[in-house]
Amino acid sequence: MTTGEQEPEEGRRAAAGEATEADGSPPPRGEGGAGSGGGISIGVLTGGAVAAGERASAEDRSHRDGRAAPPLSVPPGADTAGIAVPRSAPGGISVGVMAGGAAAAGPDARALDASTQATVDAPPELRAALGTLRQQLPLLNADDETSEIDGRLADAEEEIEATGQVRRDRLQWLRDRLDLGATAVAGLASATAVVQQITQLLGGQG
């Protein structure tokens, strides 16, 4: 018979950082340790994707029309700095606003936001460039091509005036036509300015 105290087996395992059940067996997968999945806690986001877990993968390739809807918890014009960041589970994701796509958690988690919007916000520089080009078009000899470009410019200006945005395909048409350099309109300095503004706005996307 032996006397004296011995460190319990459970105590030695806990000291070594090993999680155990009451009977000394390892916990089920996903309840602790390296195999834990982790929970996602999002506070706003307003974007696509989000993945969590060892082999999780999230992808958003949607095609959106117009602006993204504002978060319900953030009134228009309100300051988002006061939004509390949610607590995330161990190994999970905590966002708290973000206002964009993607986010990944875990060893092999992958998140991709490849979504596109049909329209983009039109900055003042683009509006000014479009207006200047339209003002200079009468300096050229009128022909079918000049008339078509003038009509497309007018459509873009009307859309911007009404919504503050302009369709991507409309901008792409203008950029392709004005960037060819084989027409009289493309030779105008104001046309070059329009192409530069559109390229900056679309990020080189075709």
JORAGI-V832419 format. One record per residue. RES is the residue in one small letter. PSI is psi in whole degrees, -180 to 180 (* if undefined). Layout:
BEGIN
<<RES & PSI> <RES & PSI>>
END
This chain:
BEGIN
<<m & 136> <t & 144> <t & 168> <g & 155> <e & 143> <q & 146> <e & 125> <p & 149> <e & -39> <e & -38> <g & -40> <r & -39> <r & -41> <a & -38> <a & -30> <a & 0> <g & 19> <e & 126> <a & 138> <t & 161> <e & 177> <a & -32> <d & 7> <g & -4> <s & 156> <p & 152> <p & 157> <p & 152> <r & 134> <g & -3> <e & 14> <g & 162> <g & -170> <a & -22> <g & 5> <s & 139> <g & -55> <g & 149> <g & 152> <i & 129> <s & 106> <i & 137> <g & 79> <v & -86> <l & -73> <t & 46> <g & -178> <g & 173> <a & -150> <v & 119> <a & 148> <a & 146> <g & 164> <e & -43> <r & 22> <a & 149> <s & 129> <a & 142> <e & 136> <d & 114> <r & 31> <s & 161> <h & 111> <r & 145> <d & 125> <g & -171> <r & 153> <a & 141> <a & 139> <p & 148> <p & 142> <l & -30> <s & -5> <v & 101> <p & 151> <p & 130> <g & -3> <a & 154> <d & 124> <t & -1> <a & -25> <g & 1> <i & 127> <a & 138> <v & 124> <p & 151> <r & 134> <s & 152> <a & 158> <p & 126> <g & 6> <g & -158> <i & 135> <s & 122> <v & -79> <g & 75> <v & -99> <m & -54> <a & 39> <g & -175> <g & 174> <a & -167> <a & 131> <a & 152> <a & 148> <g & 161> <p & -46> <d & 16> <a & 145> <r & 130> <a & 133> <l & 126> <d & 97> <a & 25> <s & 155> <t & 155> <q & 142> <a & -26> <t & 158> <v & 155> <d & 138> <a & 113> <p & 162> <p & -33> <e & -38> <l & -43> <r & -44> <a & -41> <a & -41> <l & -44> <g & -40> <t & -41> <l & -42> <r & -36> <q & -29> <q & -14> <l & -39> <p & -14> <l & -18> <l & 161> <n & 131> <a & 131> <d & 180> <d & -40> <e & -44> <t & -41> <s & -40> <e & -44> <i & -41> <d & -41> <g & -40> <r & -39> <l & -41> <a & -42> <d & -43> <a & -43> <e & -40> <e & -42> <e & -42> <i & -42> <e & -37> <a & -36> <t & -16> <g & 2> <q & 171> <v & 144> <r & 142> <r & -44> <d & -30> <r & -44> <l & -39> <q & -39> <w & -47> <l & -43> <r & -45> <d & -41> <r & -39> <l & -17> <d & -3> <l & -34> <g & 6> <a & 5> <t & 162> <a & -37> <v & -42> <a & -21> <g & -10> <l & 142> <a & -34> <s & -30> <a & -39> <t & -39> <a & -39> <v & -45> <v & -43> <q & -43> <q & -42> <i & -42> <t & -42> <q & -39> <l & -40> <l & -8> <g & 30> <g & 4> <q & 143> <g & *>>
END
